[in-house]
Structures are given as C-alpha cells and as structure tokens.
Amino acid sequence: MSFTEFILENWHVRLVSLILMYAAFIDGRDLKVPNWITFPMVFSGLLFSLSVGGLTGLQAGFLGMCVGLLTLLPLYSVGGMGAGDVKLMAGIGAWMGWQITLEAFAVSAVIGAAMAVCMAVYRRRTGHHYQQFLLILGEWFSIRNPEKLSAIAAERKPRMLLLPYGIPICIGTIGYFFYQNMI
C-alpha cells in the first residue's frame, strides 16, 4: 500500500482522531473544549455523512450526533461534565454514526474512571473523593430535580478534583479505532 493510499483509506477516522487529540490538549491545558472545535466538528460530520450516504447518511450522522449528546448529557445536566465534552461526543457521532460512538463512549467511560481514580490516588485524596462519590450517588437517587442537582454540583465544584474529560474521550475513542482496525 502506498503512502497516498494509506492516508486516503479511512481518512475521516484519522481526521476525527486529530481533532480529538487537539481537543484533548486544549482541555488538559484549559479545562475546556472550545466551541470553535466542537461546532465545526459536528457540522462537518453531518456534511460528511450527507456526502457519503445522501439523506440516509445524513440521518445516520444525525442519529450518531444525538447518541453522542445523550451519552454525556445526563452528567452535564447535573453539573458533572462540561458542555464542550458533550459536544465533542456529538461530533464523534456526526462523523462516525451511533454504534461506533456508543462503543467508543463505553471505552472512554472506563478510561475516564481509571484516570479519576489515578488522580485521586496520586493526590492522596481517595477517601475524600470516595465520600464525595457516595454523596453524589445518594443525591442522584434522592433528589429528582436536575436543576437542584446542578445547583448542588455548582456549589461543590470548587472543592472537587476536575478531570478534563476530553482526554479520556480522545484516548478511549482512538483506542477503540485501533482495536477495530479502523486506523
């Protein structure tokens, strides 16, 4: 296989991977994934889906975008996730479709959990964060109002260890791409 063929084969997977790496870098530095990355990613993914599959492709891209949003939207709605991370998953969905997005999210969630545990252990705050986890879990089961949960989370945020979730999204998604031989 020539270099040109290598680059052109699954070029969209490589492009999504590059975008994810850049978003992870910015999220790691600034604790934010900016709209100037996420919105063009979503819209270009929908255009790509339309160009390769017509209206059926656009529907598949839109469904993937919705699945990407829904994976992290519950955490965002209660203050546990940034909006940029949610839109980043939507961008993956717009480009890759719902099934790949859902599977990449599952891998990303495991990586995110492992990173959170490692961060807590490294900072010697495992007991504190375990208690916070139990408190948050209890709140989710006892408080049914998302607005109240969000307000509680906003009050607690300055005392929490913040994980730039763009990094686990990047590692998990690209790892999934490699596992599926897409790259």
C-alpha positions in Angstrom: 0.0 0.0 0.0 1.4 3.4 -1.0 1.6 6.3 1.4 -1.2 8.1 -0.5 -3.5 5.0 -0.3 -2.7 4.8 3.4 -3.7 8.4 4.0 -6.8 8.2 2.0 -8.1 4.9 3.5 -10.4 5.8 6.4 -9.2 9.5 6.1 -12.3 10.5 8.1 -11.2 8.4 11.1 -7.7 9.9 11.0 -9.3 13.4 10.8 -11.6 12.7 13.8 -8.5 11.4 15.7 -6.5 14.5 15.0 -9.4 16.7 16.2 -9.7 14.6 19.3 -6.0 14.9 20.1 -6.1 18.7 19.7 -9.3 19.0 21.8 -7.7 16.8 24.5 -4.6 19.0 24.5 -6.7 22.2 25.0 -8.9 20.5 27.6 -5.9 19.4 29.5 -4.4 22.9 29.4 -7.6 25.0 29.9 -10.2 22.6 31.4 -12.4 23.5 28.4 -13.2 22.2 24.9 -14.0 25.3 22.9 -16.9 25.8 20.6 -14.6 26.6 17.7 -13.6 23.0 17.8 -16.9 21.3 18.6 -19.4 23.1 16.4 -17.3 22.8 13.1 -16.7 19.1 14.1 -20.4 18.5 14.4 -21.4 20.4 11.2 -18.6 18.9 9.1 -19.5 15.4 10.3 -23.1 15.9 9.2 -21.9 17.2 5.8 -19.6 14.2 5.5 -22.5 11.8 6.4 -24.7 13.5 3.8 -21.9 13.4 1.1 -21.2 9.7 1.6 -24.8 8.5 2.1 -27.2 11.1 0.9 -30.3 11.7 3.0 -29.9 8.2 4.6 -26.3 9.1 5.5 -27.4 12.5 7.0 -30.0 10.6 9.1 -27.3 8.3 10.3 -25.0 11.2 11.1 -27.8 13.0 12.9 -28.6 9.8 14.9 -25.0 9.5 15.8 -24.9 13.1 16.9 -27.9 12.6 19.1 -26.4 9.4 20.6 -23.2 11.3 21.3 -25.1 14.1 23.0 -27.1 11.6 25.1 -24.1 9.7 26.4 -22.9 12.7 28.4 -25.9 15.0 28.6 -27.2 13.5 31.9 -23.9 14.2 33.6 -23.8 17.7 32.1 -27.3 18.5 33.3 -26.3 17.9 36.9 -23.0 19.8 36.6 -20.7 16.8 36.4 -19.5 17.4 32.9 -18.6 20.4 30.7 -20.7 21.3 27.6 -17.6 21.0 25.4 -17.2 17.4 26.3 -20.8 16.7 25.4 -20.4 18.5 22.1 -17.2 16.6 21.4 -19.1 13.3 21.7 -21.8 14.7 19.4 -19.1 15.5 16.9 -17.8 11.9 17.0 -21.4 10.7 16.4 -21.9 13.0 13.5 -18.8 11.6 11.8 -18.9 8.0 12.9 -22.5 7.1 13.4 -24.3 5.9 16.5 -22.9 2.4 17.1 -19.2 3.4 16.9 -20.0 6.5 19.1 -21.7 4.4 21.7 -18.9 1.8 21.8 -16.2 4.5 21.9 -18.1 6.2 24.7 -18.1 2.9 26.7 -14.3 2.7 26.3 -13.9 6.4 27.2 -16.0 6.0 30.3 -13.8 3.2 31.6 -10.6 5.2 30.8 -12.2 8.3 32.5 -13.0 6.3 35.6 -9.5 4.9 35.7 -8.0 8.3 35.3 -10.1 9.8 38.0 -9.1 7.0 40.4 -5.4 7.5 39.5 -5.7 11.3 40.0 -7.3 10.8 43.5 -4.6 8.2 44.5 -1.8 10.5 43.2 -3.1 13.4 45.2 -3.7 11.1 48.2 -7.4 12.1 48.3 -9.0 8.8 47.7 -11.0 8.8 51.0 -12.3 12.3 50.3 -13.3 11.6 46.7 -14.9 8.2 47.6 -17.1 10.1 50.2 -17.9 12.7 47.5 -18.8 9.9 45.1 -21.2 8.3 47.6 -22.7 11.7 48.4 -23.3 12.4 44.7 -24.7 8.9 44.1 -27.1 9.4 47.1 -28.2 12.8 45.8 -29.0 11.3 42.3 -31.3 8.7 43.9 -32.9 11.1 46.4 -33.2 14.4 44.5 -35.2 14.1 41.3 -34.9 17.7 40.2 -32.0 18.2 37.7 -31.9 21.9 38.4 -31.4 21.3 42.1 -28.7 18.7 41.4 -27.0 21.1 39.1 -27.0 23.9 41.8 -25.6 21.5 44.4 -22.9 20.4 41.9 -22.0 24.1 41.2 -21.5 24.7 44.9 -19.3 21.6 45.3 -17.3 22.2 42.1 -14.5 24.3 43.7 -13.7 21.5 46.1 -13.7 18.8 43.6 -10.9 17.3 41.6 -11.7 18.2 38.0 -10.9 15.7 35.2 -10.5 17.2 31.7 -12.8 14.6 30.1 -11.7 15.4 26.6 -8.6 13.4 27.4 -10.4 10.1 28.2 -12.7 10.8 25.2 -9.6 11.1 23.0 -7.8 8.0 24.4 -10.9 5.9 24.5 -12.1 6.7 21.0 -8.7 6.4 19.3 -8.1 3.2 21.3 -11.4 1.9 20.0 -10.5 2.9 16.4 -7.2 0.9 16.7 -9.0 -2.1 18.3 -11.4 -2.2 15.4 -8.6 -1.8 12.9 -10.1 1.5 11.6 -6.7 3.3 11.7 
